[in-house]
Amino acid sequence: MREIINNKIIILAVLGLFLLGSGTVFAENISDSDSELEAMKEEILKNSDDIISSSINVTTATQLLAALPEPEEKPGIAVYHIIDKTGQHTNQGSSVVSQGASDMMITALMRSRQFKVIDRVNFNDFMNEQNLQTNNRFKSGAGPEIGELSGADYIIDGAVTEYQVDKETGGLGLNIAGIGGNEQRAVAKTAVDIRLTDTTSGEVVWSKSLKGDIKGEKVGIQAFSFLGDNIVEFETGSGKQEVINLVLRTLIEEAVFMLSESEVWDEDK
């Protein structure tokens, strides 16, 4: 029933926008159309929770970052690349391990609320805007201010250093009347090495190597479920990257939590 109502709202909203954009054709009914359209908009916003299909991408470690108290003074951390050094590729030649580890790190640092996060991963895009300003490509008063860049007290970078997805078999190996028998499960494993470098001295002041895995419960002939509804087909390789990315994001968030709780900041307090 709710889906029918939502679909009806969408149709009414589209019709309303069409009427609004029809100009003089419906000029005599413009006031009525405006009020109806505003009512439609309000109704859509009231039902936004039902309309939105996406969900927040969190892990079990996200709660650790959310529980940290937000400090008044925050050190500046510039995020550089966390690259894939596993050398793992699919049959099609693409990387098995996510190339988004640097983006995961930025998100984790922001979720912690402990740092001023400076993006150096997409620095070329940023500098393009700065260069457009210095070359007077913007209209007066528009664009960035030159010479106002935030400096970083530390650099954080690292690498994905291990990757593996295995199918394991355990149990008694004997099935009598449905009791016992071999139990299959998939295990996704990966590891990251993260380091923090002082931008003044160049000294590495903190580093961690974290390794983790997720065990998948078998829910079909060749399908395994990782953390609830995250189901992949193990035998065909479909979804392996999705599982590894889940482990990777968890490790990165745990690394940020450990960094936040480390003794590095004692001298700054």
N, C-alpha and C positions, 0 to 999 in steps of 0.2 A: 504494500500500500504506500509506504514511504517513497519507494522508488518511482511509483506512478506520479506522486505529488511533485517530486523533484524534477521529473521529466517535464511535467506540465509547467513548472516554474521556468525552466530553461526555454521552452517554446514561447511562453509569454514574454520573456525578456528579449528574445531575439525579435519577436514581432514588434515589441515596444521600441527597440533600437532602430528597426526598419522604419517605423512610423516617424520617429524623431528625425531620421536622416532624409525624409522625403520632401522636406522643404515646404514650398508654397502649396503643394498638392493637398496637404492636410492642414493648411494654415488656419482654417476656421475652427479646427478641433485641437489646436496646439496646447491650450491650457489644460484641457482634459487629458490629452496624451502625456503631458508633463507630469501631472499628478499621478496618473496610472503607472507611468514608468518609474517614478520615485518609490511608489508602493511596491512595485516589483523588485526594485533594487534592495529595499529594506527586507523584503521577504527572503531574497537570495542570501543576504548577509546573515540573517537569523538562522538559516539552514546550512551555513558554511561547513559545519562539522560533518554533515551528512554528504555534502557535495565533494569535499576534498577526499581524494583517493590515496594520497601519499601518507606515509608515516615517518616519524622522526627516526633517523638511523642511529640507534644507540646500541651499546654492548653492556655486558654486566659490569664493566669497569667505569661506565659513564657516571654511575652513582657516586663513585669515589671523588670524581672531579666536582660534581655538584655539591658535595658535602664540605668542600674546602671553604674556609672563611675568606672573604675577599679583602685583601690588604689595601691600605690607603696609598702606599707607595709601591709602584710596580716597576721592576727592572725591564728594560727593553730587550727583546730577543728577536733577532733576525733569523727567519727560517730559510735555510738553503735546501738543496736537493737531498732527499733520502732515496737513493737509487737501488735498483735491483741488481745484486751481484750474484744471484743464484745461477744464472745462465740457463734457466729452464725455459723451453719454448714448446709450443704446440706443434702438431704435424703441419699446420699451416704457416708456421714461422713466427707467430705472434708470441709475446711474452706471457707465460702462465701467471706469474706474480703481478699483482696490480702495479701500475705505474703511477698510482695516485697516493703513494705513501706520504709525500710531502704535503699534499692537501689534507690528508688525515691528521698530520701533525699540527697544521694550522688550526684545524677545527678543535683538536684536543686542547691546545694551548688556550684557545678562546673559551672553551667550556670550563677550563679551570679558573678563569678570571684572576689569575695570579700575575700576569705579565702584560706588557705592552707589546703586541705581536706585530712584527714588521715583515711584510712579504717580500722576499728576495727571489722567490721561485719565478714569479712573473715580472721581474724587474724591467725587462726590455719593454714590455707593454706600458709600464708606468713611465719609463723614461721617454717613450714616444710622446706622451702627453706633455711632459716637461719641455721636450724639444720643439713641439708645436708652439708652445708659449714663447720660447726664446726666439723663434723665427717669426713671431707676430702673425700667427695663423688664426688666432682667435679674435673675436670682436672685443672692443674695449670693456674691461671689467669681467670678462669671462675667463675660464680656465684656472689652472693652479698658480699659486704664488711661488716664485723661484727663490731658492735659498732657505726654504722652511722645512726641509726634510728632517724627519726624526732619526736620531742616531741610535745605534744598538749597543747595549752593554755587553751582549753575548751573541754568539752564533750557535745555532743548533742544526746539526746535520747528521747523516749516518747512512745506513744501508740495510737492505733485506739480505741476510747472509745465508739463510737456510730455507728450504722448501721441500715438502714431501706429502703426498697423499697415498695412504696404503689401505688395503682391505685386509682385515685380520679375521682369523677364525679361532674361536675358542670353544670351551665346553667339553662335554664328556666324549663326543664323537660317536655316541650310540643312542639311538632313539627307539624306545620300547613303549608302545601304546601312547605316543605323544609326549613322553617324559624323557628329558635329556636331549641329546643330539648336539650337533655343532651350531654355534651361534656366530653369525657374521656381523661385522661392524666396520664402518669406514673411519679412519683416523686422519685428520688433516693437521699437519705440523708445519710450523714456520718459526723463524728467529729473526730478530732485528738487533742491530748495534747502533746505539744512539750516543752522541757526545755533545758536550757543551764547551765552547771555547770562549775565553775572555778576549774581547776585541782590543783591549789595551795592550795586554802582554802576549797574546797569542797562545797562552797556556790552556791546555785542556783541563778544565776544573771539575768536570763530572762526566762519567760515562757508564753505560749499562749495556749488557747483552742479555736480552730476554728471549726465552723460548717458550712456546705454548702450543697446545693442540686442542682440537675439538673432536669428540667421539660422536659418530653418527649412529643412530638406531635404525635398524633395517625395517622399512615399512612396505616393501614390495619386492618383486623378484630381483631387481637391480637398483632399487631406489632406497636412499638413506635420508633420514631427517636429522638436520643439525639445528638445535635450539628451536624446537617447536615446528613451525610451518616451513622452515628453510629446507626443502626437499630437493635432492639432486639425484641424477642418474649416474651412479658411480662407474658402471662398466663402460659406458659410451664416453665418459669424460665430461658430459654436459654438467655445467655448474661447478666444476672443481675450483675454478678461479673465484667464484662467489664465496665458497667456503673459506679458501685461503685468505681472501680479503677480510672476512669476518674475524679470523684469528689475528690478522695483521692490525686491524683497527683496535682490537682489544689490547694487544701488546703495546701499541703506541700510547693509548690512553693510560695504561698502567705505568709506562715510562714517565709520562708527564706528571702523574700523581707522585711517583717516587722523586722526581726532580723537584717538585713543589715542596716536598717534605724533607729534602736533603739539607745538609749542613752548609751548602754553598752560600745560602742567603744569610747565614748567621753574622757575617762581617758587614752585610748591608743594613742590618737592623740596628 
